[in-house]
């Protein structure tokens, strides 16, 4: 992530990022935290019932927060699988 930050600062001079770049950084951080620890408290991960698990209908799908306190805040929907010790990101979408 440090490389992404350095590239943004170099492109914009003062380090100010555009709205899209800020969103990318937030989603990128969320995905990094998911990879390291899906139960990280900052992700506020919880079960999501409206999506079906793509590999096993009996397993759970989860929702993690990429943004908070923002209208249309982005969420990352994910599940465990297909293999052992793997996570699959199903979707990254704004909250309805």
C-alpha positions as CSV (number, residue, x, y, z in Angstrom):
1,X,0.0,0.0,0.0
2,X,3.0,2.3,0.6
3,X,3.7,2.1,-3.2
4,X,0.2,3.1,-4.0
5,X,0.4,6.1,-1.6
6,X,3.7,7.2,-3.1
7,X,2.4,7.0,-6.7
8,X,-0.7,9.1,-5.7
9,X,1.5,11.8,-4.0
10,X,3.8,11.9,-7.0
11,X,0.9,12.3,-9.4
12,X,-0.9,15.0,-7.5
13,X,2.1,16.8,-6.0
14,X,0.6,17.7,-2.6
15,X,-0.6,14.2,-1.7
16,X,-4.3,15.1,-2.2
17,X,-6.2,12.3,-3.8
18,X,-9.3,12.3,-6.0
19,X,-12.6,10.8,-4.7
20,X,-12.0,7.7,-6.8
21,X,-8.5,7.3,-5.5
22,X,-9.6,7.7,-1.9
23,X,-12.3,5.0,-2.5
24,X,-9.7,2.7,-4.0
25,X,-7.4,3.2,-1.0
26,X,-10.3,2.4,1.4
27,X,-11.3,-0.7,-0.5
28,X,-7.7,-1.8,-0.8
29,X,-7.2,-1.5,2.9
30,X,-10.3,-3.5,3.6
31,X,-9.1,-6.3,1.3
32,X,-5.7,-6.3,3.0
33,X,-7.3,-6.6,6.4
34,X,-9.6,-9.4,5.2
35,X,-6.6,-11.3,3.9
36,X,-4.8,-10.9,7.2
37,X,-7.7,-11.4,9.6
38,X,-11.3,-11.7,8.4
39,X,-12.4,-11.0,12.0
40,X,-10.6,-7.7,12.4
41,X,-12.8,-5.4,14.5
42,X,-12.4,-2.5,12.0
43,X,-14.1,-4.5,9.3
44,X,-17.3,-5.0,11.3
45,X,-17.7,-8.3,9.5
46,X,-21.1,-9.9,9.9
47,X,-23.2,-12.6,8.1
48,X,-25.2,-11.4,5.1
49,X,-28.3,-13.4,4.2
50,X,-29.4,-12.0,0.8
51,X,-26.6,-13.6,-1.2
52,X,-26.1,-17.3,-1.8
53,X,-22.7,-18.9,-1.3
54,X,-21.2,-19.6,-4.7
55,X,-19.6,-22.9,-3.8
56,X,-21.8,-24.5,-1.1
57,X,-25.4,-23.4,-0.4
58,X,-25.1,-24.5,3.2
59,X,-22.2,-22.1,4.0
60,X,-22.4,-18.4,5.0
61,X,-21.7,-15.2,3.1
62,X,-20.2,-12.2,5.0
63,X,-20.3,-8.5,4.6
64,X,-17.3,-6.3,5.6
65,X,-17.3,-2.5,5.7
66,X,-14.8,-0.7,3.4
67,X,-16.4,2.7,4.4
68,X,-18.5,3.8,7.4
69,X,-20.7,6.9,8.1
70,X,-20.9,7.7,4.4
71,X,-24.0,7.8,2.2
72,X,-23.7,4.8,-0.1
73,X,-20.8,3.5,1.8
74,X,-19.0,0.6,0.0
75,X,-19.2,-2.9,1.3
76,X,-17.2,-6.1,0.5
77,X,-19.2,-9.3,0.3
78,X,-17.1,-12.4,0.7
79,X,-17.1,-16.1,1.7
80,X,-14.7,-18.8,2.6
81,X,-13.6,-21.1,-0.2
82,X,-13.3,-22.7,-2.6
83,X,-10.3,-24.3,-1.0
84,X,-9.2,-24.5,2.6
85,X,-7.8,-21.3,4.0
86,X,-9.1,-19.3,1.0
87,X,-11.4,-16.3,0.9
88,X,-13.5,-15.4,-2.2
89,X,-14.6,-11.8,-2.7
90,X,-18.1,-12.0,-4.3
91,X,-18.8,-8.3,-4.8
92,X,-17.6,-4.8,-3.8
93,X,-20.7,-2.5,-4.0
94,X,-22.1,0.7,-2.5
95,X,-24.6,0.2,0.3
96,X,-28.2,0.6,-1.1
